[in-house]
């Protein structure tokens, strides 16, 4: 069971890898051919740049990847130059040789200029001197959007908490936004924490709630048109996955570790089982990381692909582009609605699986015999409570 | 490939943001909210429990009241019965007593009548005797008004006495 899952994940990861590799190479070939000048045509400006080729790769990855600015649209002015409507963001760089340097991303003039010995290539800041070691701590659009989303989350939650402290919702009926938040909190408590963690649920409630709302608000913010794709970024999901990994393994009890290093199987099978068990510690967190990342990224890519189709058809003939636009927009709207659902579902799945993993780690030994009768010896890590969700 | 290579900056900022949000929300949001929810749920459960208890108490009270009412009714009936009995008894007694008294009064009256009658008869006898004596006296006075008459009467009396 677990091996099948791992294999599935590996296949998904490799196909994604090959896809990105091919994209990068084709984009680079394309790039070399155009003498490094800013040739990127964004979909919003495609009408004005009719003679230029529409590059779907750049558009799609430009939208789902991180960037140093919020980019809304580009157009070619009467003077023949590219113009961009963007919100520049602060760049913070730490070089081991030159120390800290900060400036606004607008100083790069969309990659046309070098600043303080740094250049902007494909939304990546690189030192002009390639031997230099640089840490990029910039407030990129993902970071800024995440901060805005979290500030809103904290503001909303503190507002709700204040109401409760005042007795609203305790001695009197809850009011307004409390009514929206309260069912979610009680859902996490009654449907996620209690069934998986039993009587120990209270200890992990703050963590589960924070994970849930942290993912949810960033998912929702990612759905705003023009916003960054925060939860579909591997860095974001890695942080959450690693934190979950730490929480799960630090709350693991003797029973949990006993299962891993001394599985109750006949002696020679132990040699096979122990590595599998140790691997399973990591695959759990890895599955969480890839699942959230891939789901959110896929949704964003599908929507932008559907919209890009209009311009791909448009570059063949204007009539085809116009004719295809209702179909494209219809599908995009459909996927958009699904994405709203997915925003909630993925937040729930991440939280629920986190609760399941913590539940396995803190489970007491009294189910011991039952466990093995139920799940057999080979794949007991896949408890019946752990759904296989991709 | 860029998609799968996490950038160091975003990793760091996300970690920092998560930790800050976690500790802020844990202390200032989740604790009070969860405590409030628990308190409210406990309050509701307690209220329901006490409502149930009160209901049971009410039912008990009601049955007790009904008991009491029934007993009171019984008592009333008993009291009424007793009162009636008492009344009957008193009336009977009174009648009895009245009868005795009446009899006694009648007897007394009869006795008194008898006594009066006797007195009256005695009186009448006395009066009659007196009258007879008076009349006799008058008659005698008239007959014996003259000495000759007196002589003749004495003669007559003497003649009547026979000296044997």
HADDOCK unambig.tbl for C-alpha pairs under 7 A between the chains (distance, minus, plus):
assign (segid A and resid 17 and name CA) (segid B and resid 1 and name CA) 5.99 0.50 0.50
assign (segid A and resid 20 and name CA) (segid B and resid 1 and name CA) 5.25 0.50 0.50
assign (segid A and resid 21 and name CA) (segid B and resid 1 and name CA) 5.83 0.50 0.50
assign (segid A and resid 136 and name CA) (segid B and resid 8 and name CA) 6.80 0.50 0.50
assign (segid A and resid 136 and name CA) (segid B and resid 9 and name CA) 5.51 0.50 0.50
assign (segid A and resid 137 and name CA) (segid B and resid 9 and name CA) 4.17 0.50 0.50
assign (segid A and resid 138 and name CA) (segid B and resid 9 and name CA) 6.34 0.50 0.50
assign (segid A and resid 143 and name CA) (segid B and resid 10 and name CA) 6.33 0.50 0.50
assign (segid A and resid 143 and name CA) (segid B and resid 13 and name CA) 6.64 0.50 0.50
assign (segid A and resid 154 and name CA) (segid B and resid 25 and name CA) 6.74 0.50 0.50
assign (segid A and resid 157 and name CA) (segid B and resid 29 and name CA) 5.89 0.50 0.50
assign (segid A and resid 158 and name CA) (segid B and resid 28 and name CA) 6.51 0.50 0.50
assign (segid A and resid 158 and name CA) (segid B and resid 29 and name CA) 5.48 0.50 0.50
assign (segid A and resid 161 and name CA) (segid B and resid 29 and name CA) 4.99 0.50 0.50
assign (segid A and resid 161 and name CA) (segid B and resid 32 and name CA) 6.07 0.50 0.50
assign (segid A and resid 161 and name CA) (segid B and resid 33 and name CA) 5.46 0.50 0.50
assign (segid A and resid 164 and name CA) (segid B and resid 32 and name CA) 6.90 0.50 0.50
assign (segid A and resid 164 and name CA) (segid B and resid 33 and name CA) 6.10 0.50 0.50
assign (segid A and resid 164 and name CA) (segid B and resid 36 and name CA) 6.14 0.50 0.50
assign (segid A and resid 165 and name CA) (segid B and resid 32 and name CA) 6.50 0.50 0.50
assign (segid A and resid 170 and name CA) (segid B and resid 36 and name CA) 5.70 0.50 0.50
assign (segid A and resid 170 and name CA) (segid B and resid 37 and name CA) 6.80 0.50 0.50
assign (segid A and resid 170 and name CA) (segid B and resid 39 and name CA) 6.76 0.50 0.50
assign (segid A and resid 170 and name CA) (segid B and resid 40 and name CA) 4.86 0.50 0.50
assign (segid A and resid 171 and name CA) (segid B and resid 40 and name CA) 6.86 0.50 0.50
assign (segid A and resid 206 and name CA) (segid B and resid 26 and name CA) 5.45 0.50 0.50
assign (segid A and resid 206 and name CA) (segid B and resid 30 and name CA) 5.88 0.50 0.50
assign (segid A and resid 210 and name CA) (segid B and resid 22 and name CA) 5.83 0.50 0.50
assign (segid A and resid 234 and name CA) (segid B and resid 4 and name CA) 6.11 0.50 0.50
assign (segid A and resid 234 and name CA) (segid B and resid 6 and name CA) 5.62 0.50 0.50
assign (segid A and resid 235 and name CA) (segid B and resid 6 and name CA) 4.44 0.50 0.50
assign (segid A and resid 235 and name CA) (segid B and resid 7 and name CA) 6.34 0.50 0.50
assign (segid A and resid 235 and name CA) (segid B and resid 10 and name CA) 6.13 0.50 0.50
assign (segid A and resid 235 and name CA) (segid B and resid 11 and name CA) 5.10 0.50 0.50
assign (segid A and resid 236 and name CA) (segid B and resid 11 and name CA) 6.36 0.50 0.50
assign (segid A and resid 236 and name CA) (segid B and resid 14 and name CA) 6.09 0.50 0.50
assign (segid A and resid 239 and name CA) (segid B and resid 11 and name CA) 6.34 0.50 0.50
assign (segid A and resid 239 and name CA) (segid B and resid 14 and name CA) 6.72 0.50 0.50
assign (segid A and resid 239 and name CA) (segid B and resid 15 and name CA) 5.90 0.50 0.50
